[in-house]
Amino acid sequence: MPPISWALSTQLGQITPYIDCRQSFSWTAALCGILLVASVAGVAASLVTSNGLVKSKRFVVDAGFLVALAFVFALSLQEAATMLLDPCQR
């Protein structure tokens, strides 16, 4: 879920600043925040459901968990950028 959320946020980040500039509500920050919550929920769900696995499968789950955390970090940086930068400046 985190890689999909990151890709969706990246693509919507190309479109929604034009909408934000015309309206008073920041759709970019709202959508990025929703996708961030969804990706954190996906990471937490994968961590909870991975209890009791064999060591070899546990390694794959832990590696996927670390990759997912990297995407969550990137998504949180995108969220911070959308909140700090003005969408109307070019």
Beta strands, then each sheet from edge to edge (+ up, - down):
end
